Amino acid sequence: MEETIGLLEKIRHHEKVCIALNENCAIALPEDVIRVLRKPHRLSFYYFQYLVKGTATFSTDLDDFTINDGELVFGLPNQIFTKLPYDKDKPQYALSFDEDTLKLLPVSYPFLLNPYNVNTIKFDPAAQQRIKNLLSGLFQLLHAPGKQKKADVILAHLHTLLTEYDNSYFEQYQVQGANTGFKLSKYIAFKIAVEETLTEQHDVQHIADKLALASGTLYGIVKEYAGVSPKEWITGRLMLEAQRKLQYSKTSVKELAYELGYNDPAYFSRLFKKSTGKSVSRYLADLNDLSSN
């Protein structure tokens, strides 16, 4: 598994905004960057690939999925991402930017918290055309000859593009209902709270209190959006983090358990096997088998 820390700096297309946008792979990438992208890699930035025409398959956090004409795949920081296989011969746009760039934008974009745990977005025909125009325009701004466009112009185009993504994400996945806005905001807040204390605090009641919710209310919200209880969601998130860590670092079960906030390595091992169907040692052996192919 390849790390991508520092990779975006090698391919950025603006001196003041850490952003890269490629149209139909027109901008050649350095060979060392291609080497990383051809393998499973842990994202250190936000990545979006809009497929104008064709079919492409990806893997994000060990799950495979396919997109088709006019669809988007996205990867978030810390996710393990792979394009299967790496194919640069289809009409497409590949956009990357970092957390510092996101902080420069005027609003937040809730879809980047991925409350529905998906990594693809579909668009209606009108939105497809708008998105293609926005990407094409942003590409021209970034790669026009002469002096680079001011950062605020680049950021304005990026804001419009992310707004399109955000709207389409929720139009596609959002559950309709009278309290959807409130419940969705609390579900997103729950996910944020878990991330903030991922390896420190596994107590559901503590998080419910932090969100000013009764534990039963929090249970209902998480169950509606994720299909599992808050405790199950937290455990699943921790087991996903365990799998991520095993893919890019050599660590013992005891060390891994302590890193993730478990004081009992045996209990952690039981949870891992229940979640993945494999013991940690079997999981590592299978990873070694895959890497040796």
N, C-alpha and C positions, 0 to 999 in steps of 0.2 A: 504494500500500500504506500502510495507516494504522498509526501507532504507538499503543500502549495504556498507555504509562507514565503513571501518575497517574489512569488511568480508574477503577480499583477504588476509589480514595479517594472518588470522586464518588458511588458507588452503594453503599458499604458499609452494612451493616445492624446493626452492633454497634460501640459506641464503643471497646471494648478489643481486640476480635478483628477483624482485617481480613477480613471474610467478607460475601458477599452471596448471598441465596437468594430466588429469585422462583418463585411458584407460578402457573402459567397466566397469566404476565405481569400479575398483579394489581397489582404495584407499578410505577407508570409510571416510565420511564427518561427522563432529560433528553434533549432533542433532539440535543445535540452528541454524546452517547453513542450514540444510535441511528444517527447518521450514520456513526460509526466502525464499528459492528457490521454495518452493511449492506454494507461493503466488505471485501476481504481485509485482515486486521489481524494484526500480530505480537503474540502474547500476551506479557504481562509477568507473568502469574499463571496459576494452574491453573484450568481451566474444565471443567465437567461438565454435560451436558444429558441428562436422563433423559426419554425420550418415553413418556408413559403410553399414548397411542393415536395412531395415524396413521403416516405415513411422512415422513421428512425427509432431505435430501441435504446433505452437507457437503464441504468441501475442506480437507485438512490437508497442508501442505508439498507442494502442487501435485497431490495425489492426491484424486480424488473417491470418495465412498462413501455408502451409504444405510443408515439404520437404520429399524426398524419398531416395532410395539407392544412396550413393555416392554424396550427396549434403550437402551444408554447410549453416548454419544459423549464423548470427552474430548480436551482439548488441553493441551499442556504449555508452560511458559515458553519463549519464543523460537520456537515453531512459528508458522507462518503459517496462520491459521484463517479459514474463511468458511462461513457458512450460505447455501445456495443454493436458493431465495432466502431472505432473512430473513423468517420467517413466525412470527407470534406468536399465531396462532389455534388452535393444537392443544394439548391437555392435556399439560403438560410442567413440568419443574422445571429451572431454570438455577442452578447453584451455582458460585461463584467464591471463591477464597481465595488468599493470597499465601504466599511462602516463609517469612515470619516466623510466620505462623499454623501452617504445617506443623511448624516447629521446636518449637511448644508441645505437640505431640501426643506420647503416651508411647512410640511405636514408629515404625519406618520402614515404608514400604509399597512393597515391591519393584516392584509394577506401575507405579509412577510413573516408574521408569527405563525402562519400556516395552521389555523385552528382546526381545519378538517383533515390534516395529515395527508395531503395530496401534493403532487409535484407537477401537475399538468393543468393547463387552462385551455378551454375551447372558446372560440369567438364566433359571433354571427358574421355573415358576409360583410356587413357595413363596418363592423369593428375590425375585421381582418384588413380591410383596405386602409382604414385609418392607421392601424398599427404598422402596416408596411410603409405607409407614407412617413410616419414619425421616425421609424428606424432609418429609412433612406435619408431623410432630412438630417437626422443627427449624425449619420455616417459622413455626409457631405460636409457638415460643419466641422467635424473633428479632423477630416482629412483634406480640407480645402488647401490649396497652395498658398504660401505667404504667411502672414501673421495669424496666429491662432485666435479663434473667436474668444471673446471674454467669457469667464467662467459662468457669469449669471445667465448668459444665453444658453450655454450647454445645460446648466441645471434646470432652466425653464423647460427645455425639451424633455429632459429626463423626468421631471415632475409630471408632465402631461402623459408620458408613456406609462409611468407607474400607476397613475390614476386610472388609465384604461385597464391595465392588468388587474388592479384592485377591484374595480367595478365588475369585470367579467368573472373574476374568481368567486365573488359572493353571489352574483346572479346564477352561477352554475351550481354552487354547493350549498348555499344558505337554506336552512330549514325555515319555512314560512310560519309565522305565528305572531300573536299579539305582543308577546314579550320577547321576541327574538332579539331586538336591539339590546335590551338589558342583559339577557342571558348570554348572548354572544360576547358582550363586553366583559362579563364576569368570567366566562370560559377563557378568554384571552388573558385576563388578569391572573387566572389560576395557572395557566401555562408559564406566564412570566414569573410568578412567585416560585414555581417549582424550579425553573432554571436558575433563579437567583440563589437558591439554597439547595441546589441539587445534591451536593455531597455532604450537606450539613444537617438538614432538617427534613425528615420523612413523615412528620406528623400532620395528618390531615386536619385535625382540629386547629392546629396552629395556623395553617393556611386559611381555613375558613374564618377564623377570627381576624386575620390580617385583611381579608376581603370584606369584612363586616357582613358575613353570611352565617346563617345557621348551618350546621354540618349536613342536615338533611337537604337543605336547599342546594348546597354545593354538590351533594351527591346527585341530585336530580339533573342539574345543569351539565355536569361532566358526563353522566350516563347518556343524556340526550345527544350530545355532540360527539362523544368518543365511543359510546357503546360499552363502556366499562366504568367501574367505580373509580373515585379519585385515588384510592389506595392502589388499585390495579394499574391505573394510568401512571402513577409515580414509579411503581415497580417496573413497568414496561419501559419507561424512559430510562431508568437506571440500568436495566439489562441491555438496552440499546447502546448506552454509553460504554458498558462493559465490552460489548462486541466491537465497538469502535476502537477502544483502547487496545484490545487484543490484536487488532489488525495492524497497528502501527507501533506497538511497543512490546518489549519483552518484560513481563512481570509475573510474579508468582500469584497464586490464588489469594494468599494472605495479603499481599501488598495491594492487589486489585480491590479486594473487599474493603480494606481500610481507606483506600483512595475514594471509594464511593460511599463512605459513611457507614459501613457495616462493621460492627465490632466483633461479629461472630462469622469467621470465614466459612464454617460448615453450613450455616444458615444461608449465607450468600450463595454457596455452591448449589444448594438445593433449589433456590430461586432461579438460578441461571439455567439449570437443567430443565426445570418446569417450563421456563419461558422459551428456551431454544430447542428442547428435545435432546440436548447433548450436554455431557459434562464439559467442564472447561478444558480438560486434557484432550477429549475427543474433538472439541471445537478447534483447538490449536492444531491437532494432527490433520484435520481436514483442510485447514488453512495452508498448512505446509504442503499437502498434496496438491492443492490448487496452484500454489506458487511454483511448484516444480514442473508443472505441465508446460 
